[in-house]
Amino acid sequence: MTQAHQGTALITGASSGIGAIYADRLAKRGYDLILVARNRDRLNALADRITTETQRTVEVLDADLNDKAALAQVEAKLRSDASITLLVNNAGIGTHTPLLSSDVDKMVQMIDLNVTALTRLTYAIAPAFASRGKGGIINIASIVAIAPEVLNGVYGGTKAFVQAFSQSLHHELAAQGVRVQAVLPGATATDFWATGGLPVEHLDQNIVMSAESMVDAALVGFDRGELITIPSLHEVEEWEAYEAARKTMSAHLSRNTPAARYSLEK
């Protein structure tokens, strides 16, 4: 059965892993695709397969989003292509190496990709979505956004930004018809781990989800209008209690006097 045309989805980090699976799934849902990544050969191979299987139109943009000129080209595409109805900010890097064992220049590169590039790409498309009264933004964060002690602190910080940015975007743009979702995967079977020197096979397999299962679950969450989707959290009531506590506390965070516990002892 042919799916109704859904417009065009631009997916970053699309050449492998989570991004490639989003490309496959979204094409089967009726989206044309713009695939962004550094490896043009991988992108072309993926585009050829998807076009053959789905007959969707697939465009390839080979771009290193850590390069300002390449990033600007992708931003320009987002601003100029009115067919784009969905942005999937998937490109990112991470590490499990402790902070004091990490190279600071590599940490800054991580911030540039995980935070700055994601922010600029979102800014490039959000005004158009708001003016049209429709469009979707999916930001791939991580469980370290709410559990930063698990991995490297800079990585956790970048993903906390992605989550907070997504929540703020939803607050600002939902009434204008823009859908925002932050996806917080746990350990996922991709090359993230091998790139950092710890092959996924060395992890406890009870905590590792396949990338296919993660993306399929995340898309169910997107269909249901979830703002925060945590595919591996079975006990959803724990997240609901966490959010309820946060919202209750938020009403008490700014007052004109310090809390009594900070009074000087007499």
C-alpha positions as CSV (number, residue, x, y, z in Angstrom):
1,M,0.0,0.0,0.0
2,T,1.5,3.4,-1.1
3,Q,1.8,5.9,1.8
4,A,0.5,9.4,1.3
5,H,3.2,11.9,0.6
6,Q,4.3,13.5,3.8
7,G,6.7,16.2,2.4
8,T,10.5,16.0,2.8
9,A,12.5,14.9,5.9
10,L,16.0,16.2,6.3
11,I,18.1,13.9,8.5
12,T,21.5,14.6,9.8
13,G,24.0,11.9,10.6
14,A,22.1,9.8,8.1
15,S,24.8,7.5,6.6
16,S,24.7,4.8,9.3
17,G,23.2,3.7,12.6
18,I,20.2,5.6,14.0
19,G,20.1,8.2,11.1
20,A,20.0,5.5,8.4
21,I,17.2,3.7,10.1
22,Y,15.2,7.0,10.4
23,A,15.8,7.4,6.7
24,D,14.4,3.9,5.9
25,R,11.4,4.3,8.2
26,L,10.5,7.8,7.1
27,A,10.7,6.9,3.4
28,K,8.3,4.0,4.1
29,R,6.0,6.4,5.8
30,G,5.8,8.6,2.7
31,Y,8.6,11.1,3.1
32,D,11.0,12.2,0.5
33,L,14.5,12.5,2.0
34,I,17.4,14.8,2.2
35,L,20.3,12.8,3.8
36,V,23.2,14.7,5.4
37,A,26.4,13.2,6.6
38,R,30.2,13.3,5.8
39,N,30.5,10.0,3.9
40,R,29.1,10.5,0.4
41,D,29.7,6.9,-0.6
42,R,27.6,5.6,2.2
43,L,24.9,8.2,1.6
44,N,24.7,7.3,-2.1
45,A,24.4,3.6,-1.3
46,L,21.7,4.2,1.2
47,A,19.9,6.6,-1.1
48,D,20.0,4.0,-4.0
49,R,18.5,1.3,-1.7
50,I,15.8,3.5,-0.3
51,T,14.8,4.8,-3.8
52,T,14.6,1.2,-5.1
53,E,12.5,0.0,-2.2
54,T,10.2,2.9,-1.8
55,Q,10.3,5.0,-5.0
56,R,10.7,8.1,-2.8
57,T,13.0,10.9,-3.9
58,V,16.2,11.0,-2.0
59,E,18.7,13.8,-2.1
60,V,22.3,13.5,-0.7
61,L,24.2,16.3,0.9
62,D,27.7,15.3,2.0
63,A,28.6,17.8,4.7
64,D,30.7,17.9,7.8
65,L,28.6,19.9,10.3
66,N,31.7,20.8,12.2
67,D,32.8,22.8,9.2
68,K,31.1,26.2,9.2
69,A,30.8,26.5,5.4
70,A,29.3,23.1,5.1
71,L,26.9,23.8,8.0
72,A,25.9,27.0,6.3
73,Q,25.0,25.1,3.1
74,V,22.6,22.8,5.1
75,E,21.1,25.8,6.8
76,A,20.5,27.4,3.4
77,K,18.8,24.2,2.2
78,L,16.5,24.3,5.2
79,R,15.6,27.9,4.7
80,S,15.0,27.6,0.9
81,D,13.3,24.2,0.4
82,A,9.6,24.7,1.1
83,S,9.0,20.9,0.8
84,I,10.8,20.2,4.1
85,T,8.2,19.2,6.7
86,L,10.5,17.4,9.2
87,L,14.0,17.9,10.6
88,V,15.7,15.0,12.4
89,N,18.7,16.4,14.3
90,N,20.5,13.1,14.7
91,A,24.2,14.0,14.0
92,G,26.3,14.0,17.1
93,I,29.3,12.5,18.7
94,G,29.9,11.2,22.2
95,T,32.5,9.6,24.5
96,H,32.6,7.4,27.5
97,T,36.1,8.6,28.4
98,P,36.3,10.4,31.7
99,L,36.6,14.2,31.6
100,L,40.2,14.3,32.9
101,S,41.3,11.8,30.3
102,S,39.7,13.7,27.4
103,D,41.3,16.2,25.1
104,V,39.6,19.6,25.5
105,D,39.8,20.4,21.8
106,K,37.8,17.2,21.1
107,M,35.3,18.2,23.8
108,V,34.8,21.6,22.1
109,Q,34.3,19.8,18.8
110,M,31.6,17.7,20.5
111,I,29.9,20.9,21.7
112,D,30.1,22.4,18.3
113,L,28.3,19.4,16.7
114,N,25.9,18.3,19.4
115,V,24.9,21.8,20.5
116,T,25.8,24.6,18.0
117,A,25.1,22.8,14.7
118,L,21.8,21.4,16.1
119,T,20.8,24.9,17.2
120,R,21.7,26.6,13.9
121,L,19.8,23.9,11.9
122,T,16.7,24.3,14.1
123,Y,16.9,28.1,13.8
124,A,17.1,27.7,10.0
125,I,13.7,25.8,9.7
126,A,11.7,26.8,12.8
127,P,10.5,30.2,11.4
128,A,9.2,28.5,8.2
129,F,7.4,25.8,10.2
130,A,5.8,28.4,12.5
131,S,4.7,30.6,9.6
132,R,3.1,27.6,7.8
133,G,1.5,26.3,11.0
134,K,3.0,22.9,10.6
135,G,6.2,20.9,10.7
136,G,8.2,18.6,13.0
137,I,11.5,18.7,14.7
138,I,13.0,15.5,16.2
139,N,16.1,16.0,18.3
140,I,18.1,12.9,19.3
141,A,19.3,13.4,22.9
142,S,20.3,10.7,25.3
143,I,19.4,9.3,28.7
144,V,22.6,11.1,30.0
145,A,20.5,14.3,29.7
146,I,18.9,13.2,32.9
147,A,21.6,10.9,34.2
148,P,24.8,12.9,33.5
149,E,26.9,10.8,35.9
150,V,26.7,7.8,33.5
151,L,29.2,9.0,30.9
152,N,31.6,11.8,30.1
153,G,30.4,15.1,31.6
154,V,30.7,17.2,28.4
155,Y,28.7,14.6,26.5
156,G,26.0,14.7,29.2
157,G,26.0,18.4,29.2
158,T,25.4,18.6,25.4
159,K,22.5,16.2,25.7
160,A,21.0,18.0,28.6
161,F,21.1,21.1,26.3
162,V,19.2,19.2,23.6
163,Q,16.5,18.1,26.0
164,A,16.1,21.6,27.5
165,F,16.2,23.2,24.1
166,S,13.5,20.8,22.9
167,Q,11.3,21.5,25.9
168,S,11.6,25.2,25.4
169,L,10.9,25.0,21.7
170,H,7.8,23.0,22.4
171,H,6.7,25.7,25.0
172,E,7.2,28.4,22.4
173,L,6.1,26.8,19.2
174,A,3.4,24.2,19.9
175,A,0.6,26.7,19.6
176,Q,1.9,27.6,16.2
177,G,1.6,24.0,15.0
178,V,5.2,23.0,15.3
179,R,5.7,19.5,16.8
180,V,8.9,18.9,18.8
181,Q,10.2,15.6,20.2
182,A,13.4,14.9,22.1
183,V,14.4,11.2,22.0
184,L,16.5,9.9,24.9
185,P,18.0,6.6,23.9
186,G,19.9,4.4,26.4
187,A,22.8,2.3,25.2
188,T,22.1,1.5,21.5
189,A,23.9,-1.0,19.2
190,T,25.6,1.5,16.9
191,D,29.3,2.3,16.2
192,F,29.2,5.0,18.9
193,W,30.8,2.6,21.3
194,A,33.5,1.2,19.0
195,T,34.5,4.7,18.0
196,G,35.2,5.5,21.6
197,G,37.2,2.3,22.1
198,L,34.6,0.2,23.8
199,P,32.9,-2.2,21.4
200,V,29.2,-2.6,22.2
201,E,29.8,-6.4,22.6
202,H,31.6,-5.6,25.8
203,L,28.5,-4.0,27.4
204,D,25.9,-5.9,29.4
205,Q,23.5,-6.9,26.7
206,N,20.6,-6.4,29.0
207,I,21.1,-2.7,28.7
208,V,21.7,-2.5,24.9
209,M,18.8,-1.9,22.5
210,S,19.0,-2.4,18.8
211,A,19.0,0.8,16.7
212,E,16.0,-0.5,14.8
213,S,13.9,-1.1,18.0
214,M,15.0,2.3,19.3
215,V,13.9,4.2,16.2
216,D,10.6,2.3,15.8
217,A,9.7,3.0,19.4
218,A,10.7,6.7,19.0
219,L,8.4,7.0,16.0
220,V,5.5,5.6,18.0
221,G,6.2,8.3,20.6
222,F,6.3,10.9,17.8
223,D,3.0,9.7,16.5
224,R,1.5,10.0,19.9
225,G,2.7,13.6,20.3
226,E,5.2,12.9,23.0
227,L,7.6,15.7,23.8
228,I,10.1,13.4,25.7
229,T,10.5,9.8,24.5
230,I,12.6,7.4,26.4
231,P,12.3,4.1,24.5
232,S,14.0,1.9,27.1
233,L,12.1,3.2,30.2
234,H,9.4,0.6,30.9
235,E,8.3,2.3,34.1
236,V,6.7,5.4,32.5
237,E,5.2,6.4,35.8
238,E,8.8,7.2,37.0
239,W,9.2,9.8,34.3
240,E,5.8,11.2,35.0
241,A,6.6,11.5,38.7
242,Y,10.0,13.1,37.8
243,E,8.3,15.7,35.5
244,A,5.5,16.4,38.1
245,A,8.1,17.0,40.8
246,R,10.1,19.3,38.5
247,K,7.0,21.3,37.5
248,T,6.0,21.6,41.2
249,M,9.4,22.8,42.2
250,S,9.6,25.3,39.2
251,A,7.0,27.4,40.9
252,H,9.2,27.8,43.9
253,L,12.6,28.5,42.3
254,S,12.6,32.3,42.3
255,R,11.8,34.3,45.5
256,N,12.9,37.6,47.0
257,T,14.4,36.1,50.1
258,P,16.9,33.2,50.6
259,A,15.6,29.9,52.0
260,A,15.7,29.7,55.8
261,R,18.4,27.0,55.6
262,Y,20.9,29.7,54.3
263,S,20.3,32.1,57.2
264,L,23.5,33.0,59.2
265,E,23.7,31.3,62.5
266,K,23.1,33.6,65.5
